[in-house]
């Protein structure tokens, strides 16, 4: 297993408005009274965490991420007012307390062991606590994946570094529901949703959001830049339009 990826938190925060837009309907699905303790699992740079904190004016938020630079960006945005920060692998998450709810956006598809993920999340929720999440689902960023395959096939050096490498787990609703129920969740609902994204910062978007894990895996800056530029070109350059497919998850612990 590779070490957890440390994202470029500042760049992600600057260009990730489309990811925030995807997250807002997820937040709206989580009904709150305002005094709850809520976990933001995969808080990133804190954009969603900030809105979540506003929705629990008498409560608090536990912001969890595996990336130190993401947590630093979140702390810079939010400070310590009713927000605590935990650096953790979500498959081994332990808080020492039970939360009332857990929300997550654009994170779960980076986790290879989905069964362990949902077991850990169930363990940090009180009985009856809500899990509301969205992540990449079956069919997500298919054009990006095709572009990756095209670039690797044409470049022996990149093929030697990336052959067989796939950092994502894009599940369909049925398989996700199986993991949730096996972990102990009830009232499980899972469904897919199309969400197109357009950006004029295509190279930066690909390098930071879609291909950052590949860049780290390549481990050579010259090769990595050739890879990102090649995928960007294969996708037609800017403006870059990508078809995101989101897996939505609602469940009760």
C-alpha positions as CSV (number, residue, x, y, z in Angstrom):
1,X,0.0,0.0,0.0
2,X,1.3,3.4,-0.9
3,X,1.5,6.2,1.7
4,X,-1.5,8.6,1.8
5,X,-1.3,11.3,-0.8
6,X,-0.6,14.8,0.5
7,X,-2.6,17.1,-1.8
8,X,-1.7,20.6,-2.8
9,X,-4.2,22.2,-0.4
10,X,-3.8,25.8,-1.6
11,X,-4.1,25.1,-5.3
12,X,-7.1,22.8,-4.6
13,X,-8.8,25.5,-2.7
14,X,-8.3,28.0,-5.5
15,X,-9.7,25.9,-8.3
16,X,-12.2,23.7,-6.6
17,X,-15.4,25.8,-6.8
18,X,-17.0,23.1,-9.1
19,X,-16.4,20.5,-6.4
20,X,-18.0,22.8,-3.8
21,X,-21.0,23.2,-6.1
22,X,-21.4,19.4,-6.2
23,X,-21.3,19.3,-2.4
24,X,-24.1,21.9,-1.7
25,X,-27.0,19.5,-2.6
26,X,-25.4,16.9,-0.4
27,X,-25.4,19.3,2.6
28,X,-29.0,20.1,1.9
29,X,-29.9,16.4,2.3
30,X,-28.5,16.4,5.9
31,X,-31.3,17.8,8.1
32,X,-29.8,19.4,11.2
33,X,-31.2,21.1,14.3
34,X,-28.1,23.2,14.8
35,X,-26.6,21.7,18.0
36,X,-25.1,18.5,16.5
37,X,-21.5,17.2,16.4
38,X,-20.9,16.5,12.7
39,X,-17.9,14.9,11.0
40,X,-16.7,16.2,7.6
41,X,-14.8,13.1,6.4
42,X,-12.4,14.2,3.7
43,X,-12.7,17.9,4.5
44,X,-10.2,19.1,1.9
45,X,-9.4,22.8,2.1
46,X,-12.5,23.5,4.2
47,X,-14.9,25.0,1.7
48,X,-17.7,22.6,2.6
49,X,-16.7,22.5,6.3
50,X,-17.3,26.3,6.4
51,X,-20.9,25.9,5.3
52,X,-21.4,23.0,7.5
53,X,-20.2,25.0,10.6
54,X,-22.8,27.7,9.8
55,X,-25.5,25.0,9.9
56,X,-24.6,23.9,13.4
57,X,-24.4,27.3,15.3
58,X,-24.7,25.6,18.6
59,X,-22.8,22.5,17.6
60,X,-19.3,21.7,16.3
61,X,-17.6,20.1,13.3
62,X,-14.8,17.5,13.3
63,X,-12.8,18.0,10.1
64,X,-11.0,14.9,9.0
65,X,-8.5,14.5,6.2
66,X,-5.5,12.3,5.4
67,X,-3.5,15.2,3.9
68,X,-1.6,17.6,6.2
69,X,-1.6,20.4,3.6
70,X,-5.4,20.1,3.1
71,X,-5.9,20.3,6.9
72,X,-3.6,23.3,7.0
73,X,-5.6,25.0,4.3
74,X,-8.8,24.2,6.2
75,X,-7.4,25.6,9.4
76,X,-6.3,28.8,7.6
77,X,-9.8,29.3,6.3
78,X,-11.7,28.4,9.4
79,X,-9.5,28.8,12.5
80,X,-10.5,26.8,15.6
81,X,-13.9,28.2,16.3
82,X,-16.1,25.1,16.8
83,X,-13.9,23.1,14.4
84,X,-11.4,20.4,15.5
85,X,-9.0,18.8,13.0
86,X,-8.0,15.2,12.7
87,X,-5.4,13.8,10.3
88,X,-6.5,10.2,9.7
89,X,-6.9,7.4,7.2
90,X,-10.7,7.0,7.0
91,X,-10.5,3.2,7.0
92,X,-9.0,3.5,10.5
93,X,-10.9,6.5,11.8
94,X,-11.3,6.6,15.6
95,X,-12.4,9.8,17.3
96,X,-12.9,8.7,20.9
97,X,-16.5,9.9,20.7
98,X,-19.6,9.2,18.7
99,X,-20.9,11.9,16.3
100,X,-24.5,12.7,15.4
101,X,-23.8,12.8,11.7
102,X,-21.1,12.4,9.1
103,X,-20.9,14.0,5.7
104,X,-18.4,13.4,2.9
105,X,-18.0,14.8,-0.6
106,X,-15.5,13.8,-3.3
107,X,-13.5,11.5,-1.1
108,X,-14.7,7.9,-0.8
109,X,-13.6,7.0,-4.3
110,X,-10.0,7.4,-3.2
111,X,-10.3,4.6,-0.7
112,X,-9.4,1.1,-2.0
113,X,-10.8,-0.9,0.9
114,X,-14.5,0.2,0.8
115,X,-15.6,-2.5,3.3
116,X,-13.1,-1.1,5.9
117,X,-14.2,2.4,5.1
118,X,-17.8,1.9,6.0
119,X,-17.0,-0.2,9.1
120,X,-14.9,2.7,10.4
121,X,-17.5,5.3,9.6
122,X,-20.2,3.2,11.3
123,X,-18.0,3.1,14.4
124,X,-17.8,6.9,14.8
125,X,-21.6,7.5,14.6
126,X,-24.0,7.2,17.5
127,X,-26.9,4.7,17.0
128,X,-29.3,6.5,14.6
129,X,-26.6,8.8,13.4
130,X,-26.8,9.9,9.7
131,X,-24.3,9.3,7.0
132,X,-24.8,11.5,3.9
133,X,-22.1,11.3,1.3
134,X,-21.2,11.8,-2.4
135,X,-18.2,10.5,-4.3
136,X,-17.2,9.4,-7.7
137,X,-19.4,6.6,-8.9
138,X,-19.5,4.0,-11.7
139,X,-18.6,5.7,-15.0
140,X,-17.0,8.8,-13.4
141,X,-14.5,10.8,-15.5
142,X,-14.5,8.2,-18.2
143,X,-12.9,10.6,-20.7
144,X,-10.0,11.2,-18.3
145,X,-9.5,7.5,-17.9
146,X,-9.5,7.0,-21.7
147,X,-7.0,9.8,-22.0
148,X,-4.7,8.2,-19.5
149,X,-4.9,4.9,-21.3
150,X,-4.1,6.6,-24.6
151,X,-1.1,8.5,-23.3
152,X,0.3,5.4,-21.5
153,X,0.0,3.3,-24.6
154,X,2.0,5.7,-26.6
155,X,4.8,6.3,-24.1
156,X,7.0,3.3,-23.0
157,X,8.5,5.3,-20.0
158,X,5.1,6.2,-18.7
159,X,3.8,2.7,-19.3
160,X,6.6,1.3,-17.2
161,X,5.6,3.6,-14.3
162,X,1.8,3.5,-14.6
163,X,0.9,0.1,-16.1
164,X,-1.9,-1.4,-13.9
165,X,-2.0,1.7,-11.6
166,X,-5.6,2.8,-10.7
167,X,-6.1,4.9,-7.6
168,X,-9.9,5.0,-7.8
169,X,-12.8,2.9,-6.7
170,X,-15.9,4.0,-8.6
171,X,-18.8,1.8,-7.3
172,X,-22.3,1.4,-8.6
173,X,-25.2,1.8,-6.1
174,X,-25.7,-1.9,-5.6
175,X,-22.2,-2.6,-4.5
176,X,-22.0,0.5,-2.3
177,X,-25.3,-0.6,-0.6
178,X,-23.8,-4.0,0.1
179,X,-20.8,-2.5,1.9
180,X,-23.1,-0.2,3.9
181,X,-25.4,-3.0,5.1
182,X,-22.5,-5.3,5.9
183,X,-21.0,-2.5,8.1
184,X,-24.3,-2.2,10.0
185,X,-26.0,0.7,8.3
186,X,-29.8,0.7,7.8
187,X,-32.2,2.8,5.8
188,X,-29.7,2.6,2.9
189,X,-30.2,4.6,-0.3
190,X,-27.6,4.8,-3.1
191,X,-28.0,6.3,-6.5
192,X,-26.0,7.8,-9.4
193,X,-26.2,11.4,-10.7
194,X,-24.6,12.9,-13.8
195,X,-22.7,16.2,-13.1
196,X,-20.8,17.9,-16.0
197,X,-17.8,20.1,-15.1
198,X,-16.2,22.7,-17.3
199,X,-12.9,24.5,-16.5
200,X,-10.6,26.8,-18.3
201,X,-7.8,25.7,-16.0
202,X,-7.7,22.3,-17.5
203,X,-4.0,21.5,-17.0
204,X,-4.0,22.7,-13.4
205,X,-7.3,20.9,-12.7
206,X,-6.0,17.6,-14.1
207,X,-2.7,17.8,-12.2
208,X,-4.2,18.8,-8.9
209,X,-7.6,17.0,-8.8
210,X,-7.7,14.1,-11.2
211,X,-4.1,13.1,-11.9
212,X,-2.3,14.1,-8.7
213,X,-2.1,10.6,-7.5
214,X,-0.6,9.5,-10.8
215,X,1.9,12.3,-10.6
216,X,3.0,11.2,-7.2
217,X,3.2,7.6,-8.4
218,X,5.4,8.5,-11.4
219,X,7.9,10.1,-9.0
220,X,9.7,12.1,-11.7
221,X,8.8,15.7,-12.4
222,X,9.7,15.7,-16.1
223,X,7.8,12.5,-16.8
224,X,4.9,13.7,-14.7
225,X,4.6,16.9,-16.6
226,X,4.7,15.0,-19.9
227,X,2.0,12.8,-18.6
228,X,-0.4,15.6,-17.5
229,X,0.2,17.6,-20.7
230,X,-0.4,14.5,-22.8
231,X,-3.7,13.8,-21.1
232,X,-4.7,17.4,-21.3
233,X,-4.0,17.3,-25.1
234,X,-5.9,14.0,-25.5
235,X,-8.9,15.6,-23.9
236,X,-8.9,18.5,-26.4
237,X,-7.4,21.2,-24.2
238,X,-9.3,24.1,-22.7
239,X,-12.0,24.7,-22.0
240,X,-12.1,21.2,-20.5
241,X,-15.5,19.6,-20.1
242,X,-15.6,16.4,-18.0
243,X,-18.6,14.1,-17.3
244,X,-18.6,13.4,-13.6
245,X,-20.9,10.7,-12.3
246,X,-21.6,11.0,-8.6
247,X,-22.5,8.2,-6.3
248,X,-24.9,9.5,-3.6
249,X,-25.2,7.7,-0.3
250,X,-27.7,8.1,2.5
251,X,-27.8,5.7,5.5
252,X,-28.5,5.5,9.2
253,X,-26.1,3.9,11.8
